[in-house]
Amino acid sequence: MTPSTAFSFTAADTSLEAGHRTKAIWRQKRQGAVLAESDELATETPIALQYNGISHAVLLATPTFLEDLAVGFSFTEGIIRSAQDIYDIEMEHDERGYVLNIEIASACVNQLKQRRRQLAGRTGCGLCGLESLSEVRRDLSPVLAPAQPYSSAAIFHALDQLRDQQPLHQITGATHGAGWADHTGAIQVVREDVGRHNALDKLIGHLLQQQTQTHSGLIVVSSRASFEMVQKTATLGVPALVAVSAPTTYAIQVADELGLLLVAFGREKQFSAYSHPEFLHENTDHAC
């Protein structure tokens, strides 16, 4: 594919069939007999990423929307500057897993060499393989403030919708979700994966390919708010990250420094803002 033929990647089927499989199980209740039943399990498989023929990383991920994962991971890792830097993505699949062959612009190859790592990763680990502390955090500019403050109603609206828009989680109970909501809190798209970082990278990859304007919306995730979730959000220039679960100290520090509203413990009736509460309407209770 040439750079002028925008985003017609052939990396993966976007259906959810590859994201789960049926397994015969034996269910034992405290009182009662053993029952032979079936259960739906989330698929977790190795995904190898190769750039211009160079092996770079191996992720453990759910094999859905792999083209989104390739674009999002490449961007949040600092390998590409935009989706236009990816010329083609081709997929190979066998019993061992998937290989994504990603063709990138020659101008990005130097960035690839600087960020290169062998990431034979655990599902939850976004930093495996880094060799020094200086590699942990990218040198990012602060995020631009949102055009207008977020209302508490918008944040609650996004939280309310997230679970209903996670079909893999409804089937398996084992995946994380990352959603993009506009300034009113209306979720536009959700991506899922067994790894929370992968789910966010898939979402970011989709938004980049759609050339979505991200300075006025927010990202909502079903997981905790870790440092790398904050960094990935800031890489895209999104001013707000809303998490269902708890934040970490480093996530709060980085959100403070990068000018990002970090909301966590997002529940049906309350949430807490841990950084930049000035991005909320003044009548919003910051520890509702």
ROKEKE-52047 format. One record per atom (N, C-alpha, C): atom name; z, x, y. Coordinates in steps of 0.1 Angstrom, whole numbers. Each point is the difference from the previous one (the first is absolute). Layout:
BEGIN
CA; Z; X; Y
...
//
This chain:
BEGIN
N; 0; 8; -12
CA; 0; -8; 12
C; 0; 9; 12
N; -7; -4; 11
CA; 0; 7; 12
C; 10; -6; 10
N; 4; 8; 10
CA; 10; -6; 9
C; -4; -12; 7
N; -14; -3; 1
CA; -4; -12; 8
C; 1; -12; -9
N; 2; 1; -13
CA; 1; -12; -8
C; 15; -3; -2
N; 5; -8; 8
CA; 15; 0; 1
C; 7; -7; -12
N; 8; 8; -6
CA; 11; -5; -9
C; -4; -9; -12
N; -12; 3; -6
CA; -4; -7; -12
C; 4; 8; -12
N; 13; 3; -1
CA; 4; 9; -11
C; -1; -8; -13
N; -1; 8; -11
CA; -1; -5; -13
C; 12; 4; -9
N; 11; 2; 6
CA; 11; 7; -8
C; 6; -10; -10
N; 2; -12; 3
CA; 9; -8; -9
C; -3; -15; 2
N; 3; -7; -11
CA; 0; -15; 0
C; 12; -4; 8
N; -2; -10; 9
CA; 11; -5; 8
C; 7; -12; -6
N; -3; -3; -12
CA; 7; -11; -7
C; 14; 5; -4
N; 9; -9; -4
CA; 13; 4; -4
C; 2; 2; -15
N; -11; -1; -7
CA; 1; 1; -15
C; 5; 13; -4
N; -5; 11; 6
CA; 5; 13; -3
C; 14; 3; 3
N; 6; -9; 8
CA; 14; 3; 5
C; 11; -5; -9
N; -4; -7; -11
CA; 11; -4; -9
C; -6; -2; -14
N; 9; 0; -10
CA; -4; -2; -14
C; 11; -7; -7
N; -4; -7; -11
CA; 9; -7; -8
C; 6; 8; -11
N; 13; -1; -2
CA; 7; 7; -11
C; 9; -9; -8
N; -1; 1; -13
CA; 9; -8; -9
C; 14; 6; 1
N; 10; -8; 2
CA; 14; 5; 1
C; 9; -9; -8
N; 12; 5; -2
CA; 11; -7; -7
C; 11; -2; 10
N; 3; -13; 3
CA; 10; -3; 10
C; 13; -5; -6
N; 11; 7; 3
CA; 13; -3; -6
C; 9; -6; 11
N; 4; -12; -1
CA; 10; -5; 9
C; 14; 2; -5
N; 10; -1; 8
CA; 14; 3; -4
C; 4; -9; -11
N; -4; -13; 1
CA; 3; -9; -11
C; -13; -6; -5
N; -3; 3; -12
CA; -13; -6; -6
C; -8; 10; -8
N; -10; -4; -5
CA; -9; 8; -9
C; -9; 9; 8
N; -6; 10; -6
CA; -10; 8; 6
C; -13; -8; 0
N; -7; 0; 12
CA; -12; -8; 1
C; -12; 10; 2
N; -11; -2; -7
CA; -12; 7; 2
C; -8; -7; 11
N; -2; 8; 11
CA; -7; -6; 11
C; -10; 10; 6
N; -7; -3; 10
CA; -9; 9; 7
C; 5; 2; 14
N; -3; 12; 6
CA; 3; 3; 14
C; -11; 6; 7
N; -1; -1; 13
CA; -10; 6; 8
C; 6; 12; 7
N; -7; 12; -3
CA; 5; 13; 6
C; -9; 5; 10
N; 5; 6; 11
CA; -8; 6; 10
C; -6; 13; -6
N; -12; 2; 3
CA; -7; 12; -5
C; 4; 12; 9
N; 3; 11; -6
CA; 3; 13; 6
C; -8; 11; -7
N; -9; 7; 7
CA; -8; 9; -6
C; -3; 12; 9
N; -3; 12; -5
CA; -4; 11; 8
C; -13; -2; 8
N; 0; 3; 13
CA; -12; -1; 8
C; -2; 14; 6
N; -10; 7; -4
CA; -3; 13; 5
C; -10; -1; 12
N; 3; 7; 11
CA; -8; 1; 12
C; -7; 13; 1
N; -13; 0; 0
CA; -8; 12; 2
C; -8; -1; 13
N; 0; 11; 8
CA; -8; 0; 13
C; -11; 10; -1
N; -12; -4; 1
CA; -12; 9; 0
C; 1; 9; -13
N; 5; -6; -11
CA; 1; 8; -12
C; 13; 8; -2
N; 9; -1; 10
CA; 12; 8; -1
C; 12; -10; -4
N; 6; 3; -11
CA; 12; -8; -4
C; 11; 2; 10
N; 6; -11; 4
CA; 10; 1; 11
C; 14; -7; -4
N; 0; -11; -6
CA; 12; -7; -2
C; -1; -10; -12
N; 11; -2; -7
CA; 0; -11; -10
C; 12; -9; 3
N; -4; -13; 2
CA; 10; -10; 3
C; 2; -9; -12
N; 12; -6; -1
CA; 2; -10; -10
C; 0; -13; 8
N; -10; -9; -4
CA; -3; -12; 9
C; -5; -11; -9
N; -1; -12; 6
CA; -6; -11; -6
C; -15; 0; 4
N; -9; -1; -10
CA; -14; 2; 2
C; -7; -12; 5
N; 4; -5; 12
CA; -6; -10; 8
C; -3; 5; 14
N; -11; -4; 6
CA; -4; 4; 13
C; 1; 15; 2
N; -6; 7; -10
CA; 1; 15; 0
C; -7; 6; 12
N; -11; -7; 5
CA; -7; 6; 11
C; 9; -1; 13
N; 8; -10; 1
CA; 10; -1; 11
C; 10; 11; -1
N; 5; 3; -13
CA; 9; 11; -2
C; -6; 13; 4
N; -12; 2; -4
CA; -6; 13; 3
C; -1; 2; 15
N; -5; -10; 7
CA; -1; 1; 15
C; 13; 2; 7
N; 10; -9; -4
CA; 13; 1; 6
C; 7; 13; -2
N; 1; 4; -13
CA; 6; 13; -3
C; -6; 11; 7
N; -14; 1; 1
CA; -7; 11; 7
C; 4; 0; 14
N; 2; -12; 6
CA; 3; -1; 15
C; 14; 4; 2
N; 10; -6; -7
CA; 14; 3; 3
C; 4; 14; -4
N; -8; 7; -9
CA; 2; 14; -3
C; -6; 9; 10
N; -7; -5; 10
CA; -7; 8; 10
C; -12; 7; -5
N; -6; -5; -11
CA; -12; 7; -5
C; -12; -5; 7
N; -1; -13; 4
CA; -11; -5; 8
C; 6; -5; 13
N; -9; -2; 10
CA; 3; -5; 13
C; -2; -15; 2
N; -9; -5; -8
CA; -3; -14; 0
C; -8; -3; -13
N; -2; -13; -3
CA; -7; -4; -12
C; -14; 5; 0
N; -6; 2; 12
CA; -14; 5; 0
C; -1; 14; -6
N; 11; 8; -1
CA; 0; 13; -6
C; -2; 0; -15
N; 1; -12; -6
CA; -3; -1; -14
C; -14; -6; -2
N; -8; 8; -7
CA; -14; -4; -2
C; -2; -8; -13
N; 8; 3; -10
CA; -2; -7; -12
C; 13; 1; -9
N; 2; -10; -8
CA; 11; 1; -10
C; -6; -5; -13
N; 1; 8; -10
CA; -4; -4; -14
C; 12; 1; -9
N; 0; -9; -10
CA; 11; -1; -9
C; -4; 3; -14
N; 8; 8; -7
CA; -1; 2; -15
C; 13; -5; -6
N; -2; -6; -12
CA; 12; -6; -7
C; -1; 3; -15
N; 11; 5; -6
CA; 0; 1; -14
C; 15; -4; -4
N; 3; 3; -13
CA; 13; -4; -5
C; 12; 7; 7
N; -3; 11; 6
CA; 10; 8; 7
C; 4; -5; 14
N; -10; -7; 6
CA; 2; -4; 14
C; -13; -1; 8
N; 2; 2; 13
CA; -12; -1; 9
C; -1; 13; 8
N; -13; 3; 3
CA; -3; 11; 9
C; -8; -6; 12
N; 4; 2; 12
CA; -7; -4; 12
C; -7; 12; 6
N; -13; 0; 0
CA; -7; 11; 5
C; -4; -4; 15
N; 6; 7; 9
CA; -1; -4; 14
C; -8; 10; 8
N; -11; -4; 6
CA; -8; 9; 8
C; 3; -1; 14
N; 5; 11; 6
CA; 4; -1; 14
C; -8; 9; 9
N; 0; -2; 13
CA; -7; 8; 9
C; 4; 15; -1
N; -9; 9; 2
CA; 3; 14; -1
C; 10; 4; 10
N; 1; -7; 12
CA; 10; 4; 10
C; 14; -3; -5
N; 1; -8; -10
CA; 14; -3; -5
C; 4; 9; -11
N; -9; 8; -5
CA; 4; 9; -12
C; 11; 9; 4
N; 1; 5; 12
CA; 10; 9; 4
C; 14; -7; 0
N; 0; -12; 5
CA; 12; -8; -1
C; 5; -2; -14
N; -10; -2; -9
CA; 3; -1; -14
C; 7; 12; -5
N; -5; 11; 3
CA; 5; 13; -5
C; 15; 2; 5
N; 2; -4; 13
CA; 13; 1; 6
C; 11; -9; -7
N; -5; -12; -4
CA; 9; -10; -6
C; 0; 0; -15
N; -8; 9; -6
CA; -2; -1; -14
C; 13; 2; -8
N; 2; -8; -10
CA; 11; 1; -8
C; -3; -6; -14
N; 7; 4; -10
CA; -1; -7; -13
C; 11; -9; -1
N; -3; -13; 1
CA; 10; -11; 1
C; 1; -8; -13
N; 5; 7; -11
CA; 1; -7; -13
C; 13; -8; 2
N; -1; -12; 6
CA; 11; -7; 7
C; 7; -10; -9
N; 13; -1; 3
CA; 7; -12; -5
C; -4; -11; 9
N; 2; -13; -5
CA; -5; -11; 8
C; 6; -1; 14
N; 12; 3; 1
CA; 7; -2; 13
C; -1; 12; 9
N; -6; 11; -4
CA; 1; 12; 7
C; -12; 3; 8
N; 1; 1; 13
CA; -11; 4; 9
C; -1; 14; 4
N; 10; 8; -4
CA; 1; 14; 5
C; -1; 10; -11
N; -2; -4; -13
CA; 0; 9; -11
C; -12; 10; 2
N; 3; 13; -2
CA; -10; 10; 1
C; 0; 8; 13
N; 6; -5; 11
CA; 0; 7; 12
C; 9; 12; -2
N; -5; 11; 7
CA; 6; 13; -3
C; 10; 5; 11
N; 1; -6; 11
CA; 9; 4; 11
C; 4; -12; 8
N; 12; 2; 7
CA; 5; -11; 8
C; -10; -4; 11
N; -7; 10; 5
CA; -9; -3; 11
C; -12; -9; -4
N; -2; -2; -13
CA; -11; -8; -4
C; 4; -15; -1
N; 13; -2; 0
CA; 5; -14; -2
C; -5; -9; 11
N; 2; 3; 12
CA; -3; -8; 11
C; -12; 4; 8
N; -9; -9; 2
CA; -13; 3; 7
C; 3; 0; 15
N; -8; 7; 8
CA; 1; 1; 14
C; -8; -12; 6
N; 8; -11; 3
CA; -7; -12; 5
C; 4; -3; 14
N; -9; -6; 8
CA; 3; -4; 13
C; 8; -13; -1
N; 9; -3; 11
CA; 7; -13; 0
C; -9; -12; 0
N; 4; -10; -6
CA; -8; -13; -1
C; 1; -7; 14
N; -12; -5; 4
CA; 0; -8; 12
C; 9; -12; -1
N; 7; -4; 10
CA; 8; -12; 0
C; -9; -12; -2
N; 6; -10; -6
CA; -8; -13; -2
C; -4; -6; 14
N; -11; -7; 0
CA; -4; -6; 12
C; 10; -10; 6
N; 7; -7; -9
CA; 11; -9; 4
C; 11; 1; -11
N; 12; -4; 3
CA; 11; 1; -9
C; -3; -9; -12
N; 6; 3; -11
CA; 0; -9; -12
C; 11; -10; 1
N; -3; -12; -4
CA; 10; -10; -1
C; 7; 0; -14
N; 12; -5; 0
CA; 7; 0; -13
C; -7; -10; -9
N; -6; -11; 6
CA; -7; -9; -8
C; -12; 6; -7
N; -7; 9; 6
CA; -11; 7; -6
C; 4; 9; -12
N; 12; 7; 2
CA; 5; 8; -11
C; 4; -9; -12
N; 7; -10; 3
CA; 4; -9; -11
C; -12; -7; -7
N; -10; -3; 8
CA; -12; -6; -5
C; -7; 10; -10
N; -1; 12; 3
CA; -6; 10; -8
C; 8; 2; -13
N; 13; 1; 1
CA; 9; 1; -12
C; -1; -12; -9
N; -1; -12; 6
CA; -1; -12; -8
C; -13; -1; -9
N; -10; 6; 6
CA; -13; -1; -7
C; -2; 11; -11
N; 7; 11; 2
CA; -4; 12; -9
C; 1; -3; -14
N; 11; -6; -5
CA; 1; -2; -15
C; -11; -9; -5
N; -3; -11; 7
CA; -10; -9; -5
C; -14; 6; 0
N; -2; 11; 7
CA; -13; 7; 0
C; 0; 13; -9
N; 9; 0; -10
CA; 0; 11; -9
C; -2; -5; -15
N; -13; -3; -3
CA; -2; -6; -13
C; 4; 8; -12
N; -2; 14; 1
CA; 4; 8; -11
C; 15; 0; -2
N; 7; 0; 11
CA; 15; -1; -1
C; 4; -13; -6
N; -7; -11; 3
CA; 3; -13; -6
C; -2; 0; -15
N; -10; 8; -4
CA; -4; 0; -15
C; 9; 10; -7
N; 4; 11; 6
CA; 7; 11; -7
C; 14; 2; 4
N; 3; -2; 13
CA; 13; 3; 6
C; 2; 15; 2
N; -11; 8; 0
CA; 2; 14; -1
C; -7; 8; 11
N; -7; -7; 10
CA; -8; 7; 10
C; 6; -2; 14
N; -3; 10; 8
CA; 3; -1; 14
C; -12; -6; 8
N; 3; -5; 12
CA; -10; -6; 8
C; 1; 6; 14
N; -12; 2; 6
CA; -1; 4; 14
C; -10; -9; 7
N; 5; -6; 11
CA; -9; -10; 7
C; -2; 3; 14
N; -12; -4; 6
CA; -3; 2; 14
C; 1; -14; 6
N; 8; -1; 11
CA; 1; -13; 7
C; -4; 2; 15
N; -5; -10; 5
CA; -3; 0; 15
C; 12; -1; 8
N; -1; -1; 13
CA; 11; 0; 9
C; 9; -13; -2
N; -6; -10; -5
CA; 7; -13; -3
C; 8; 1; -13
N; -3; 10; -8
CA; 7; 1; -13
C; -9; -6; -11
N; -12; -4; 2
CA; -8; -6; -10
C; -7; 11; -8
N; 3; 1; -13
CA; -5; 11; -8
C; -15; -2; -3
N; -7; 10; 2
CA; -15; 0; -1
C; -4; 5; -14
N; 7; 10; -5
CA; -4; 6; -13
C; 13; 7; -6
N; 0; 0; -13
CA; 11; 7; -8
C; -6; 8; -11
N; 6; 12; -2
CA; -4; 8; -12
C; 12; 3; -8
N; -1; 1; -13
CA; 11; 2; -9
C; -2; 12; -9
N; 11; 6; -5
CA; -1; 11; -9
C; 14; 2; -5
N; 1; 7; -12
CA; 13; 3; -5
C; 8; 10; 8
N; -8; 8; 8
CA; 6; 9; 10
C; 0; -5; 14
N; 11; 1; 7
CA; 0; -6; 14
C; -9; 8; 9
N; -1; 13; -2
CA; -9; 9; 9
C; -14; -4; -3
N; -4; -2; -13
CA; -13; -4; -3
C; -4; -13; 6
N; 9; -10; -1
CA; -3; -13; 6
C; -3; 1; 15
N; 8; 8; 7
CA; -3; 2; 14
C; -13; 8; 3
N; -3; 10; -8
CA; -12; 7; 1
C; -12; -10; -2
N; 1; -8; -10
CA; -11; -10; -3
C; -2; -9; 12
N; 11; -5; 6
CA; -1; -8; 12
C; -7; 7; 11
N; 5; 13; 3
CA; -6; 8; 11
C; -15; 2; -3
N; -3; 3; -12
CA; -14; 2; -3
C; -9; -12; 3
N; 5; -11; -3
CA; -7; -13; 3
C; -1; -2; 15
N; 10; 3; 7
CA; 0; -2; 15
C; -10; 9; 6
N; 0; 13; -5
CA; -9; 10; 6
C; -15; -5; -3
N; -3; -4; -12
CA; -14; -4; -3
C; -4; -13; 8
N; 10; -8; 3
CA; -3; -12; 8
C; 0; 3; 15
N; 4; 12; 4
CA; 1; 4; 14
C; 9; -9; 7
N; 11; -4; -6
CA; 10; -9; 6
C; 7; 7; 12
N; 1; -8; 11
CA; 8; 5; 11
C; 15; -2; -4
N; 7; 11; 0
CA; 14; 0; -6
C; 11; 1; 10
N; -3; 1; 13
CA; 10; 3; 10
C; 9; -12; 3
N; -4; -12; -4
CA; 8; -12; 4
C; 6; -7; -12
N; -3; 4; -12
CA; 6; -7; -12
C; 12; 8; -5
N; 3; -3; -13
CA; 11; 6; -7
C; -3; 1; -15
N; 7; 10; -6
CA; -1; 1; -15
C; 13; -4; -6
N; 0; -8; -10
CA; 11; -5; -7
C; 0; 4; -15
N; 10; 6; -5
CA; 1; 5; -14
C; 11; -6; -7
N; -2; -1; -13
CA; 11; -6; -9
C; 10; 10; -5
N; -1; 13; 4
CA; 8; 11; -4
C; 10; 4; 10
N; 7; 11; -3
CA; 9; 6; 10
C; -9; 7; 10
N; 5; 4; 12
CA; -7; 7; 10
C; 4; 15; -1
N; -8; 7; -7
CA; 2; 15; -1
C; -8; 7; 11
N; 3; 13; 1
CA; -7; 8; 10
C; -15; -1; -1
N; -5; 1; -12
CA; -15; 1; -1
C; -6; -14; 3
N; 7; -10; -2
CA; -6; -13; 3
C; -1; -1; 16
N; 10; 5; 7
CA; 0; 1; 14
C; -12; 9; 5
N; -1; 11; -6
CA; -11; 10; 4
C; -14; -6; -2
N; -2; -6; -12
CA; -13; -6; -3
C; -3; -11; 11
N; 10; -9; 3
CA; -2; -10; 10
C; -4; 6; 13
N; 8; 10; 5
CA; -3; 7; 12
C; -14; 7; 0
N; -4; 5; -11
CA; -13; 6; -1
C; -11; -9; 4
N; 1; -13; -4
CA; -10; -10; 4
C; 2; -5; 14
N; 11; 3; 7
CA; 2; -4; 13
C; 6; -14; 1
N; 6; -5; -10
CA; 7; -13; 0
C; 14; 1; 6
N; 3; -8; 9
CA; 13; 2; 8
C; 12; -6; -8
N; -1; -7; -11
CA; 11; -6; -6
C; -1; 0; -16
N; 11; 4; -6
CA; 1; -1; -15
C; 12; -9; -3
N; -2; -10; -8
CA; 10; -10; -4
C; 2; 2; -15
N; 12; 3; -5
CA; 3; 2; -14
C; 10; -10; -5
N; -2; -5; -12
CA; 9; -9; -6
C; 13; 6; -4
N; 0; 13; -4
CA; 12; 7; -4
C; 5; 10; 10
N; 8; 9; -4
CA; 7; 9; 9
C; -8; 12; 6
N; 4; 5; 11
CA; -7; 12; 6
C; 8; 12; -5
N; -6; 12; 2
CA; 7; 13; -2
C; 2; 6; 13
N; 9; 10; 1
CA; 3; 7; 12
C; -12; 7; 6
N; -8; 6; -9
CA; -11; 8; 5
C; -11; -10; 5
N; -1; -11; -6
CA; -10; -10; 4
C; 4; -5; 15
N; 12; -2; 2
CA; 5; -5; 13
C; -3; 11; 10
N; 3; 13; -3
CA; -2; 11; 9
C; -14; 1; 4
N; -9; 0; -10
CA; -15; 1; 3
C; -5; -12; 8
N; 5; -12; -3
CA; -4; -12; 7
C; 4; 1; 15
N; 12; 5; 2
CA; 5; 2; 14
C; -9; 10; 7
N; -3; 11; -6
CA; -8; 11; 6
C; -14; -4; 3
N; -6; -8; -9
CA; -14; -4; 1
C; -2; -13; 7
N; 11; -6; 5
CA; -2; -12; 8
C; -4; -13; -8
N; 6; -1; -11
CA; -3; -11; -9
C; 12; -9; -3
N; -2; -13; 2
CA; 10; -10; -3
C; 2; -1; -15
N; 12; 3; -5
CA; 3; 0; -14
C; 10; -11; -3
N; -5; -10; -7
CA; 9; -12; -4
C; 2; 1; -15
N; 12; -2; -5
CA; 3; 1; -14
C; 10; -11; -3
N; 3; -1; -13
CA; 8; -11; -6
C; -5; -14; 5
N; -14; -1; -1
CA; -6; -12; 5
C; 2; -11; -11
N; 8; -10; 4
CA; 4; -11; -9
C; -5; -13; 6
N; 3; -11; -7
CA; -4; -13; 4
C; 6; -4; 14
N; 13; 4; 2
CA; 7; -4; 11
C; 4; 11; 10
N; -3; 13; -4
CA; 4; 10; 10
C; -8; 13; -3
N; 0; 9; 10
CA; -6; 13; -2
C; 8; 9; 10
N; -2; 13; -2
CA; 7; 10; 9
C; -11; 10; 5
N; 1; 3; 13
CA; -9; 9; 7
C; 7; 14; 1
N; -6; 10; -5
CA; 7; 13; -1
C; -6; 10; 10
N; -11; -3; 6
CA; -6; 9; 10
C; -8; -8; 10
N; 0; 4; 12
CA; -8; -6; 11
C; 1; -16; 0
N; 12; -5; 2
CA; 2; -15; 1
C; -6; -5; 13
N; -4; 8; 9
CA; -6; -4; 12
C; -14; -6; -2
N; -6; 2; -12
CA; -12; -6; -4
C; 1; -15; -5
N; 13; -4; 0
CA; 3; -14; -4
C; 2; -8; 13
N; -3; -13; 0
CA; 3; -8; 12
C; 15; 1; 3
N; 3; -1; 13
CA; 14; 2; 4
C; 9; -11; -6
N; -5; -11; -3
CA; 9; -11; -6
C; 2; 2; -15
N; -6; 11; -6
CA; 1; 2; -14
C; 13; 7; -2
N; 8; -4; -10
CA; 12; 6; -4
C; -4; 12; -9
N; 3; 12; 4
CA; -4; 12; -7
C; 7; 2; -13
N; 11; -6; -3
CA; 6; 0; -13
C; 4; -14; -4
N; -11; -8; -1
CA; 1; -14; -2
C; 9; -4; -12
//
